[in-house]
Amino acid sequence: MQIIENSKIKEKMYIDKLENGLTIMILPKKGSRKKYVIWGVNFGSIDNKFIIGDDDQKIEIPDGIAHYLEHKMFEQRNGKNSLDTLSSLGVDANAFTTNNFTAYLYECTDNFYKALDEFMDYVQNPYYTAENVEKERGIIEQEISMYDDEPEWAMYMNTMKLMYHKNPIRIDIAGTKESIAKIDEKTLYTIYNNFYVPENMAIAISRRF
């Protein structure tokens, strides 16, 4: 186990790797009622080309798929949405995608372990069908249009395109309407099965112990 200590704020973080490869980070907070959990996956918008299998099969995936997958993780096989379940427990839950990772998180004061059960369940049990993937496409198209109308975001993306001619950081995290039209449930499962594995993930927990 690794221990990182900050003497100025008198806090320690404990870091360990489980047998399955998952990294766990725990930050005890004395006197705090707030509990916070974040589960990160080493997969973001720039990861659009990779190799799988012993035969070195090369895969190129549509832009925006990391963000698309993040959206789809909350829908469950039983018809429920995990965001709604967590909200009913009084838990503030969310998720986000960056250029190089995806994260799922929640914070609460009560019902920490009930929320943790739901949290662990939905991140580890994806449910993609042709119908629910298609339903999400319209929602993400609206999100893309919304960001296209924001001057700050348009300026940022134009700057990235001018600075980087080949690096995938120049591509919008959400992709384009044309790129997400190529995403289907089979592709989402391929990404999940190759990247959403314990050795490519880490969980950080901050609470009173």
Contacts in CASP RR format, 6 or more apart in sequence:
PFRMAT RR
TARGET T0000
AUTHOR 0000-0000-0000
METHOD contacts of the structure
MODEL  1
MQIIENSKIKEKMYIDKLENGLTIMILPKKGSRKKYVIWGVNFGSIDNKF
IIGDDDQKIEIPDGIAHYLEHKMFEQRNGKNSLDTLSSLGVDANAFTTNN
FTAYLYECTDNFYKALDEFMDYVQNPYYTAENVEKERGIIEQEISMYDDE
PEWAMYMNTMKLMYHKNPIRIDIAGTKESIAKIDEKTLYTIYNNFYVPEN
MAIAISRRF
1 14 0 8 1.000
1 15 0 8 1.000
1 16 0 8 1.000
2 14 0 8 1.000
2 15 0 8 1.000
2 16 0 8 1.000
3 12 0 8 1.000
3 13 0 8 1.000
3 14 0 8 1.000
3 15 0 8 1.000
4 12 0 8 1.000
4 13 0 8 1.000
4 15 0 8 1.000
5 11 0 8 1.000
5 12 0 8 1.000
5 13 0 8 1.000
6 12 0 8 1.000
11 27 0 8 1.000
11 28 0 8 1.000
11 29 0 8 1.000
12 27 0 8 1.000
12 28 0 8 1.000
13 25 0 8 1.000
13 26 0 8 1.000
13 27 0 8 1.000
14 25 0 8 1.000
14 26 0 8 1.000
14 27 0 8 1.000
14 28 0 8 1.000
15 23 0 8 1.000
15 24 0 8 1.000
15 25 0 8 1.000
15 26 0 8 1.000
16 23 0 8 1.000
16 24 0 8 1.000
17 23 0 8 1.000
17 24 0 8 1.000
18 24 0 8 1.000
18 198 0 8 1.000
20 198 0 8 1.000
20 199 0 8 1.000
21 198 0 8 1.000
21 199 0 8 1.000
22 198 0 8 1.000
22 199 0 8 1.000
22 201 0 8 1.000
22 202 0 8 1.000
22 203 0 8 1.000
23 201 0 8 1.000
23 202 0 8 1.000
23 203 0 8 1.000
24 202 0 8 1.000
24 203 0 8 1.000
24 205 0 8 1.000
25 202 0 8 1.000
25 203 0 8 1.000
25 204 0 8 1.000
25 205 0 8 1.000
26 204 0 8 1.000
26 205 0 8 1.000
26 206 0 8 1.000
26 209 0 8 1.000
27 204 0 8 1.000
27 205 0 8 1.000
27 206 0 8 1.000
28 206 0 8 1.000
28 207 0 8 1.000
28 208 0 8 1.000
28 209 0 8 1.000
29 206 0 8 1.000
29 207 0 8 1.000
29 208 0 8 1.000
30 208 0 8 1.000
31 208 0 8 1.000
32 206 0 8 1.000
32 207 0 8 1.000
32 208 0 8 1.000
33 109 0 8 1.000
33 208 0 8 1.000
34 107 0 8 1.000
34 108 0 8 1.000
34 109 0 8 1.000
34 206 0 8 1.000
34 207 0 8 1.000
35 107 0 8 1.000
35 108 0 8 1.000
35 109 0 8 1.000
35 112 0 8 1.000
35 205 0 8 1.000
35 206 0 8 1.000
35 207 0 8 1.000
35 208 0 8 1.000
36 105 0 8 1.000
36 106 0 8 1.000
36 107 0 8 1.000
36 205 0 8 1.000
36 206 0 8 1.000
36 207 0 8 1.000
37 105 0 8 1.000
37 106 0 8 1.000
37 107 0 8 1.000
37 116 0 8 1.000
37 119 0 8 1.000
37 203 0 8 1.000
37 204 0 8 1.000
37 205 0 8 1.000
37 206 0 8 1.000
38 103 0 8 1.000
38 104 0 8 1.000
38 105 0 8 1.000
38 203 0 8 1.000
38 204 0 8 1.000
39 103 0 8 1.000
39 104 0 8 1.000
39 105 0 8 1.000
39 119 0 8 1.000
39 123 0 8 1.000
39 201 0 8 1.000
39 202 0 8 1.000
39 203 0 8 1.000
40 101 0 8 1.000
40 102 0 8 1.000
40 103 0 8 1.000
40 104 0 8 1.000
40 201 0 8 1.000
40 202 0 8 1.000
40 203 0 8 1.000
41 101 0 8 1.000
41 102 0 8 1.000
41 103 0 8 1.000
41 195 0 8 1.000
41 196 0 8 1.000
41 200 0 8 1.000
41 201 0 8 1.000
42 100 0 8 1.000
42 101 0 8 1.000
42 195 0 8 1.000
42 200 0 8 1.000
42 201 0 8 1.000
43 66 0 8 1.000
43 101 0 8 1.000
43 102 0 8 1.000
43 191 0 8 1.000
43 195 0 8 1.000
43 196 0 8 1.000
43 200 0 8 1.000
44 66 0 8 1.000
44 97 0 8 1.000
44 98 0 8 1.000
44 99 0 8 1.000
44 100 0 8 1.000
44 101 0 8 1.000
44 102 0 8 1.000
44 173 0 8 1.000
45 63 0 8 1.000
45 64 0 8 1.000
45 66 0 8 1.000
45 67 0 8 1.000
45 97 0 8 1.000
45 98 0 8 1.000
45 99 0 8 1.000
45 100 0 8 1.000
45 168 0 8 1.000
45 171 0 8 1.000
45 172 0 8 1.000
45 173 0 8 1.000
45 175 0 8 1.000
46 99 0 8 1.000
46 100 0 8 1.000
46 167 0 8 1.000
46 168 0 8 1.000
46 169 0 8 1.000
46 171 0 8 1.000
47 66 0 8 1.000
47 100 0 8 1.000
47 195 0 8 1.000
48 60 0 8 1.000
48 61 0 8 1.000
48 62 0 8 1.000
48 63 0 8 1.000
48 65 0 8 1.000
48 168 0 8 1.000
48 171 0 8 1.000
49 58 0 8 1.000
49 59 0 8 1.000
49 60 0 8 1.000
49 61 0 8 1.000
50 58 0 8 1.000
50 59 0 8 1.000
50 61 0 8 1.000
50 194 0 8 1.000
51 57 0 8 1.000
51 58 0 8 1.000
51 59 0 8 1.000
52 59 0 8 1.000
52 190 0 8 1.000
52 194 0 8 1.000
59 190 0 8 1.000
61 187 0 8 1.000
61 190 0 8 1.000
61 191 0 8 1.000
62 175 0 8 1.000
62 179 0 8 1.000
62 180 0 8 1.000
62 182 0 8 1.000
62 183 0 8 1.000
62 187 0 8 1.000
63 168 0 8 1.000
63 171 0 8 1.000
63 172 0 8 1.000
63 175 0 8 1.000
63 176 0 8 1.000
63 179 0 8 1.000
63 180 0 8 1.000
64 171 0 8 1.000
64 172 0 8 1.000
64 173 0 8 1.000
64 174 0 8 1.000
64 175 0 8 1.000
64 179 0 8 1.000
64 180 0 8 1.000
64 183 0 8 1.000
65 180 0 8 1.000
65 183 0 8 1.000
65 187 0 8 1.000
65 188 0 8 1.000
65 191 0 8 1.000
66 97 0 8 1.000
66 102 0 8 1.000
66 173 0 8 1.000
66 191 0 8 1.000
67 97 0 8 1.000
67 102 0 8 1.000
67 140 0 8 1.000
67 173 0 8 1.000
67 174 0 8 1.000
67 175 0 8 1.000
68 136 0 8 1.000
68 140 0 8 1.000
68 180 0 8 1.000
68 183 0 8 1.000
68 188 0 8 1.000
69 102 0 8 1.000
69 126 0 8 1.000
69 188 0 8 1.000
69 191 0 8 1.000
69 192 0 8 1.000
70 95 0 8 1.000
70 96 0 8 1.000
70 97 0 8 1.000
70 102 0 8 1.000
70 104 0 8 1.000
71 136 0 8 1.000
71 139 0 8 1.000
71 140 0 8 1.000
72 126 0 8 1.000
72 128 0 8 1.000
72 132 0 8 1.000
72 133 0 8 1.000
72 136 0 8 1.000
72 188 0 8 1.000
73 82 0 8 1.000
73 95 0 8 1.000
73 104 0 8 1.000
73 122 0 8 1.000
73 123 0 8 1.000
73 126 0 8 1.000
74 81 0 8 1.000
74 82 0 8 1.000
74 83 0 8 1.000
74 95 0 8 1.000
74 122 0 8 1.000
75 81 0 8 1.000
75 82 0 8 1.000
75 127 0 8 1.000
75 132 0 8 1.000
76 82 0 8 1.000
76 122 0 8 1.000
76 125 0 8 1.000
76 127 0 8 1.000
77 125 0 8 1.000
77 127 0 8 1.000
82 93 0 8 1.000
82 118 0 8 1.000
82 119 0 8 1.000
82 121 0 8 1.000
82 122 0 8 1.000
83 93 0 8 1.000
85 118 0 8 1.000
86 93 0 8 1.000
86 106 0 8 1.000
86 115 0 8 1.000
86 118 0 8 1.000
86 119 0 8 1.000
87 93 0 8 1.000
89 108 0 8 1.000
89 110 0 8 1.000
89 111 0 8 1.000
89 114 0 8 1.000
89 115 0 8 1.000
89 118 0 8 1.000
90 108 0 8 1.000
90 110 0 8 1.000
90 111 0 8 1.000
91 106 0 8 1.000
91 107 0 8 1.000
91 108 0 8 1.000
91 111 0 8 1.000
91 115 0 8 1.000
92 106 0 8 1.000
92 107 0 8 1.000
92 108 0 8 1.000
93 104 0 8 1.000
93 105 0 8 1.000
93 106 0 8 1.000
93 115 0 8 1.000
93 119 0 8 1.000
94 104 0 8 1.000
94 105 0 8 1.000
94 106 0 8 1.000
95 102 0 8 1.000
95 103 0 8 1.000
95 104 0 8 1.000
95 105 0 8 1.000
96 102 0 8 1.000
96 103 0 8 1.000
97 103 0 8 1.000
97 173 0 8 1.000
98 173 0 8 1.000
99 168 0 8 1.000
99 169 0 8 1.000
99 173 0 8 1.000
104 119 0 8 1.000
104 123 0 8 1.000
106 115 0 8 1.000
106 119 0 8 1.000
108 115 0 8 1.000
112 207 0 8 1.000
123 196 0 8 1.000
124 196 0 8 1.000
126 188 0 8 1.000
126 189 0 8 1.000
126 192 0 8 1.000
126 196 0 8 1.000
128 185 0 8 1.000
128 188 0 8 1.000
128 189 0 8 1.000
129 185 0 8 1.000
130 184 0 8 1.000
130 185 0 8 1.000
133 183 0 8 1.000
133 184 0 8 1.000
133 185 0 8 1.000
133 188 0 8 1.000
137 180 0 8 1.000
137 181 0 8 1.000
137 183 0 8 1.000
140 174 0 8 1.000
140 180 0 8 1.000
141 177 0 8 1.000
141 180 0 8 1.000
143 174 0 8 1.000
144 172 0 8 1.000
144 174 0 8 1.000
144 175 0 8 1.000
144 176 0 8 1.000
144 177 0 8 1.000
144 180 0 8 1.000
147 153 0 8 1.000
147 172 0 8 1.000
147 174 0 8 1.000
148 154 0 8 1.000
157 170 0 8 1.000
157 172 0 8 1.000
160 169 0 8 1.000
160 170 0 8 1.000
161 170 0 8 1.000
163 170 0 8 1.000
164 170 0 8 1.000
174 180 0 8 1.000
END
